[in-house]
Amino acid sequence: MVAASRAKSSDRAAILKKLLPAIKKQYKVVVPKHDRPVLETMLFAICLEDVSVDEAELAFEKLSRDFPDLNEIRVSSISEIERAFEGLPRAEWRAFHVRSVLQYVFEKSFAFEFESLRKKTLELAQKQLAKIKHLSNFVRNYTLQSVIGAHQIPIDDSMARALIWLGLVPPNQDGEQMGETMKAVVRKAEVPLFCFSVRCLATDKLVHDYFDPKKYPPPPEGHDGAPVSERLADLYKAAASKSKAKPSPSAKGSARIDVKSTAKPSAKPAAKASPAAKPAAAKPAAAKKKPPEKAAAPAKKVVKKAR
């Protein structure tokens, strides 16, 4: 058994050889082909961080649909931009980073054009991106890998947790260090496949909770990655049994609707009936009031005349 902290590049390569086929089979992995301009690639990377590709695509489309152009996004408030990321984690954070990128590019050239980055060397491109405040390592590395084809491995927090669980990296590294660790294992041409495959696993709603170090703390030296195929198979079984044990919210809702639809009106207790619905039991319709009796005439007084 080799812990992640002591694993060599050859050990990690052996783990990947087992891991990638298993993930590709589970998720039917097809690497998406994106050919966006540099600036839009950066905005998409902000959408993509810590979520699935499908979720990022929807957010990016909504951002483009809600605003007529990039300048309109730049001059909008954070709360207005945030609506495009509704349902995604850290929506406000994403809105802030989108506006920061647009403000930097516009103030630099008074236009939303950043294609000059493609012509730069890796070193110059890194320096250029480092000038953009609040840009995450993931967005920076994703841009470098996608735009200039650099041998960079963009790893966000969700991917990092999955990689630790898989035993590919030690738990004491950050995303930037993990990327450097994996560069010795993942060839440049295979980076998109590797990143997309790990993202499919890391954002799977059925299993991603198992990667949370607060719920399932990893060993200090990291997981042993050798039995990764067996661990993945056990993970999917545990997730499947857990999902079956819990009824879905929609099932609960339909159960309540069925109960209401089959309830009989007579089942309601009479005490809960409204006063207007009660028949006048105290005053039967058949009973007629007796007319009031006439009062007897007062007796006449007899007055005797004096003699």
KAKALIN-V727530 format. One record per residue. N is the residue number from 1. RES is the residue in one small letter. SS is DSSP state (hx for helix, st for strand, lp for the rest). PHI is phi in radians with two decimals (none if undefined). Layout:
n=N res=RES ss=SS phi=PHI
n=N res=RES ss=SS phi=PHI
This chain:
n=1 res=m ss=lp phi=none
n=2 res=v ss=lp phi=-2.10
n=3 res=a ss=st phi=-1.22
n=4 res=a ss=hx phi=-1.08
n=5 res=s ss=hx phi=-1.19
n=6 res=r ss=hx phi=-1.90
n=7 res=a ss=lp phi=-1.21
n=8 res=k ss=lp phi=-1.65
n=9 res=s ss=hx phi=-1.04
n=10 res=s ss=hx phi=-1.15
n=11 res=d ss=hx phi=-1.15
n=12 res=r ss=hx phi=-1.15
n=13 res=a ss=hx phi=-1.11
n=14 res=a ss=hx phi=-1.17
n=15 res=i ss=hx phi=-1.12
n=16 res=l ss=hx phi=-1.09
n=17 res=k ss=hx phi=-1.08
n=18 res=k ss=hx phi=-1.50
n=19 res=l ss=hx phi=-1.24
n=20 res=l ss=hx phi=-1.04
n=21 res=p ss=hx phi=-1.05
n=22 res=a ss=hx phi=-1.16
n=23 res=i ss=hx phi=-1.22
n=24 res=k ss=hx phi=-1.06
n=25 res=k ss=hx phi=-1.22
n=26 res=q ss=hx phi=-1.17
n=27 res=y ss=hx phi=-1.89
n=28 res=k ss=lp phi=0.90
n=29 res=v ss=lp phi=-1.13
n=30 res=v ss=lp phi=-2.31
n=31 res=v ss=lp phi=-1.22
n=32 res=p ss=lp phi=-1.21
n=33 res=k ss=lp phi=-1.82
n=34 res=h ss=lp phi=-1.99
n=35 res=d ss=lp phi=-2.29
n=36 res=r ss=lp phi=-1.67
n=37 res=p ss=lp phi=-1.06
n=38 res=v ss=hx phi=-1.01
n=39 res=l ss=hx phi=-1.11
n=40 res=e ss=hx phi=-1.20
n=41 res=t ss=hx phi=-1.10
n=42 res=m ss=hx phi=-1.16
n=43 res=l ss=hx phi=-1.14
n=44 res=f ss=hx phi=-1.15
n=45 res=a ss=hx phi=-1.09
n=46 res=i ss=hx phi=-1.14
n=47 res=c ss=hx phi=-1.14
n=48 res=l ss=hx phi=-1.41
n=49 res=e ss=lp phi=-1.02
n=50 res=d ss=lp phi=1.20
n=51 res=v ss=lp phi=-2.36
n=52 res=s ss=lp phi=-1.32
n=53 res=v ss=hx phi=-1.11
n=54 res=d ss=hx phi=-1.07
n=55 res=e ss=hx phi=-1.13
n=56 res=a ss=hx phi=-1.15
n=57 res=e ss=hx phi=-1.08
n=58 res=l ss=hx phi=-1.12
n=59 res=a ss=hx phi=-1.14
n=60 res=f ss=hx phi=-1.14
n=61 res=e ss=hx phi=-1.12
n=62 res=k ss=hx phi=-1.17
n=63 res=l ss=hx phi=-1.08
n=64 res=s ss=hx phi=-1.23
n=65 res=r ss=hx phi=-1.40
n=66 res=d ss=hx phi=-1.33
n=67 res=f ss=lp phi=-2.15
n=68 res=p ss=lp phi=-1.16
n=69 res=d ss=lp phi=-2.75
n=70 res=l ss=hx phi=-1.18
n=71 res=n ss=hx phi=-1.16
n=72 res=e ss=hx phi=-1.11
n=73 res=i ss=hx phi=-1.17
n=74 res=r ss=hx phi=-1.06
n=75 res=v ss=lp phi=-1.63
n=76 res=s ss=lp phi=-1.49
n=77 res=s ss=lp phi=-1.37
n=78 res=i ss=hx phi=-1.06
n=79 res=s ss=hx phi=-1.14
n=80 res=e ss=hx phi=-1.24
n=81 res=i ss=hx phi=-1.21
n=82 res=e ss=hx phi=-1.04
n=83 res=r ss=hx phi=-1.09
n=84 res=a ss=hx phi=-1.18
n=85 res=f ss=hx phi=-1.88
n=86 res=e ss=lp phi=-1.04
n=87 res=g ss=lp phi=1.66
n=88 res=l ss=lp phi=-1.69
n=89 res=p ss=lp phi=-1.14
n=90 res=r ss=lp phi=0.95
n=91 res=a ss=hx phi=-1.09
n=92 res=e ss=hx phi=-1.13
n=93 res=w ss=hx phi=-1.05
n=94 res=r ss=hx phi=-1.11
n=95 res=a ss=hx phi=-1.07
n=96 res=f ss=hx phi=-1.10
n=97 res=h ss=hx phi=-1.23
n=98 res=v ss=hx phi=-1.05
n=99 res=r ss=hx phi=-1.16
n=100 res=s ss=hx phi=-1.09
n=101 res=v ss=hx phi=-1.10
n=102 res=l ss=hx phi=-1.13
n=103 res=q ss=hx phi=-1.15
n=104 res=y ss=hx phi=-1.10
n=105 res=v ss=hx phi=-1.13
n=106 res=f ss=hx phi=-1.18
n=107 res=e ss=hx phi=-1.19
n=108 res=k ss=hx phi=-1.34
n=109 res=s ss=hx phi=-2.31
n=110 res=f ss=lp phi=0.95
n=111 res=a ss=lp phi=-2.75
n=112 res=f ss=lp phi=-1.71
n=113 res=e ss=lp phi=-2.36
n=114 res=f ss=lp phi=-2.37
n=115 res=e ss=hx phi=-1.20
n=116 res=s ss=hx phi=-1.09
n=117 res=l ss=hx phi=-1.11
n=118 res=r ss=hx phi=-1.09
n=119 res=k ss=hx phi=-1.54
n=120 res=k ss=lp phi=-1.50
n=121 res=t ss=lp phi=-1.26
n=122 res=l ss=hx phi=-1.02
n=123 res=e ss=hx phi=-1.10
n=124 res=l ss=hx phi=-1.19
n=125 res=a ss=hx phi=-1.14
n=126 res=q ss=hx phi=-1.08
n=127 res=k ss=hx phi=-1.13
n=128 res=q ss=hx phi=-1.12
n=129 res=l ss=hx phi=-1.21
n=130 res=a ss=hx phi=-1.16
n=131 res=k ss=lp phi=-1.35
n=132 res=i ss=lp phi=-1.43
n=133 res=k ss=lp phi=-1.17
n=134 res=h ss=lp phi=1.17
n=135 res=l ss=lp phi=-1.38
n=136 res=s ss=lp phi=-1.30
n=137 res=n ss=hx phi=-1.05
n=138 res=f ss=hx phi=-1.11
n=139 res=v ss=hx phi=-1.11
n=140 res=r ss=hx phi=-1.10
n=141 res=n ss=hx phi=-1.23
n=142 res=y ss=hx phi=-1.08
n=143 res=t ss=hx phi=-1.14
n=144 res=l ss=hx phi=-1.12
n=145 res=q ss=hx phi=-1.23
n=146 res=s ss=hx phi=-1.37
n=147 res=v ss=hx phi=-1.54
n=148 res=i ss=lp phi=-1.92
n=149 res=g ss=lp phi=1.21
n=150 res=a ss=lp phi=-1.22
n=151 res=h ss=lp phi=-1.42
n=152 res=q ss=lp phi=-2.05
n=153 res=i ss=lp phi=-2.03
n=154 res=p ss=lp phi=-1.29
n=155 res=i ss=lp phi=-2.22
n=156 res=d ss=lp phi=-1.66
n=157 res=d ss=hx phi=-1.11
n=158 res=s ss=hx phi=-1.15
n=159 res=m ss=hx phi=-1.14
n=160 res=a ss=hx phi=-1.07
n=161 res=r ss=hx phi=-1.12
n=162 res=a ss=hx phi=-1.16
n=163 res=l ss=hx phi=-1.13
n=164 res=i ss=hx phi=-1.12
n=165 res=w ss=hx phi=-1.09
n=166 res=l ss=hx phi=-1.31
n=167 res=g ss=lp phi=1.41
n=168 res=l ss=lp phi=-1.53
n=169 res=v ss=lp phi=-2.42
n=170 res=p ss=lp phi=-1.32
n=171 res=p ss=lp phi=-1.30
n=172 res=n ss=lp phi=-1.66
n=173 res=q ss=lp phi=-1.83
n=174 res=d ss=lp phi=-1.60
n=175 res=g ss=hx phi=-1.06
n=176 res=e ss=hx phi=-1.14
n=177 res=q ss=hx phi=-1.17
n=178 res=m ss=hx phi=-1.10
n=179 res=g ss=hx phi=-1.06
n=180 res=e ss=hx phi=-1.18
n=181 res=t ss=hx phi=-1.09
n=182 res=m ss=hx phi=-1.37
n=183 res=k ss=hx phi=-1.08
n=184 res=a ss=lp phi=-1.31
n=185 res=v ss=lp phi=-1.98
n=186 res=v ss=lp phi=-1.63
n=187 res=r ss=lp phi=-1.20
n=188 res=k ss=hx phi=-0.97
n=189 res=a ss=hx phi=-1.21
n=190 res=e ss=hx phi=-1.71
n=191 res=v ss=hx phi=-1.04
n=192 res=p ss=hx phi=-1.01
n=193 res=l ss=hx phi=-1.12
n=194 res=f ss=hx phi=-1.07
n=195 res=c ss=hx phi=-1.12
n=196 res=f ss=hx phi=-1.20
n=197 res=s ss=hx phi=-1.13
n=198 res=v ss=hx phi=-1.11
n=199 res=r ss=hx phi=-1.11
n=200 res=c ss=hx phi=-1.00
n=201 res=l ss=hx phi=-1.24
n=202 res=a ss=hx phi=-1.16
n=203 res=t ss=lp phi=-1.82
n=204 res=d ss=lp phi=-1.18
n=205 res=k ss=lp phi=-1.07
n=206 res=l ss=lp phi=-1.35
n=207 res=v ss=lp phi=-2.11
n=208 res=h ss=hx phi=-1.13
n=209 res=d ss=hx phi=-1.11
n=210 res=y ss=hx phi=-1.21
n=211 res=f ss=hx phi=-1.59
n=212 res=d ss=lp phi=-1.23
n=213 res=p ss=lp phi=-1.17
n=214 res=k ss=lp phi=-1.29
n=215 res=k ss=lp phi=-1.50
n=216 res=y ss=lp phi=-2.30
n=217 res=p ss=lp phi=-1.07
n=218 res=p ss=lp phi=-1.34
n=219 res=p ss=lp phi=-1.05
n=220 res=p ss=lp phi=-0.97
n=221 res=e ss=lp phi=-1.54
n=222 res=g ss=lp phi=1.65
n=223 res=h ss=lp phi=-1.32
n=224 res=d ss=st phi=-1.40
n=225 res=g ss=lp phi=-1.55
n=226 res=a ss=lp phi=-1.04
n=227 res=p ss=lp phi=-1.52
n=228 res=v ss=hx phi=-1.13
n=229 res=s ss=hx phi=-1.12
n=230 res=e ss=hx phi=-1.16
n=231 res=r ss=hx phi=-1.15
n=232 res=l ss=hx phi=-1.14
n=233 res=a ss=hx phi=-1.07
n=234 res=d ss=hx phi=-1.14
n=235 res=l ss=hx phi=-1.11
n=236 res=y ss=hx phi=-1.16
n=237 res=k ss=hx phi=-1.13
n=238 res=a ss=hx phi=-1.10
n=239 res=a ss=hx phi=-1.16
n=240 res=a ss=hx phi=-1.15
n=241 res=s ss=hx phi=-1.18
n=242 res=k ss=hx phi=-1.20
n=243 res=s ss=hx phi=-1.20
n=244 res=k ss=hx phi=-1.26
n=245 res=a ss=hx phi=-1.23
n=246 res=k ss=lp phi=-1.75
n=247 res=p ss=lp phi=-1.19
n=248 res=s ss=lp phi=-1.25
n=249 res=p ss=hx phi=-1.00
n=250 res=s ss=hx phi=-1.16
n=251 res=a ss=hx phi=-1.17
n=252 res=k ss=hx phi=-1.11
n=253 res=g ss=hx phi=-1.09
n=254 res=s ss=hx phi=-1.18
n=255 res=a ss=hx phi=-1.13
n=256 res=r ss=hx phi=-1.17
n=257 res=i ss=hx phi=-1.12
n=258 res=d ss=hx phi=-1.09
n=259 res=v ss=hx phi=-1.08
n=260 res=k ss=hx phi=-1.19
n=261 res=s ss=hx phi=-1.24
n=262 res=t ss=hx phi=-1.74
n=263 res=a ss=lp phi=-1.25
n=264 res=k ss=lp phi=-1.64
n=265 res=p ss=hx phi=-1.04
n=266 res=s ss=hx phi=-1.21
n=267 res=a ss=hx phi=-1.31
n=268 res=k ss=lp phi=-1.28
n=269 res=p ss=lp phi=-1.16
n=270 res=a ss=hx phi=-1.13
n=271 res=a ss=hx phi=-1.15
n=272 res=k ss=hx phi=-1.56
n=273 res=a ss=lp phi=-1.19
n=274 res=s ss=lp phi=-1.25
n=275 res=p ss=hx phi=-1.03
n=276 res=a ss=hx phi=-1.19
n=277 res=a ss=hx phi=-1.48
n=278 res=k ss=lp phi=-1.34
n=279 res=p ss=lp phi=-1.24
n=280 res=a ss=lp phi=-1.35
n=281 res=a ss=lp phi=-1.19
n=282 res=a ss=lp phi=-1.26
n=283 res=k ss=lp phi=-2.22
n=284 res=p ss=lp phi=-1.03
n=285 res=a ss=lp phi=-1.15
n=286 res=a ss=lp phi=-1.24
n=287 res=a ss=lp phi=-1.29
n=288 res=k ss=lp phi=-1.95
n=289 res=k ss=lp phi=-1.29
n=290 res=k ss=lp phi=-1.30
n=291 res=p ss=lp phi=-1.12
n=292 res=p ss=lp phi=-1.11
n=293 res=e ss=lp phi=-1.22
n=294 res=k ss=lp phi=-1.27
n=295 res=a ss=lp phi=-1.22
n=296 res=a ss=lp phi=-1.13
n=297 res=a ss=lp phi=-1.18
n=298 res=p ss=lp phi=-1.16
n=299 res=a ss=lp phi=-1.20
n=300 res=k ss=lp phi=-1.32
n=301 res=k ss=lp phi=-1.37
n=302 res=v ss=lp phi=-1.68
n=303 res=v ss=lp phi=-1.84
n=304 res=k ss=lp phi=-1.48
n=305 res=k ss=lp phi=-1.40
n=306 res=a ss=lp phi=-1.35
n=307 res=r ss=lp phi=-1.51
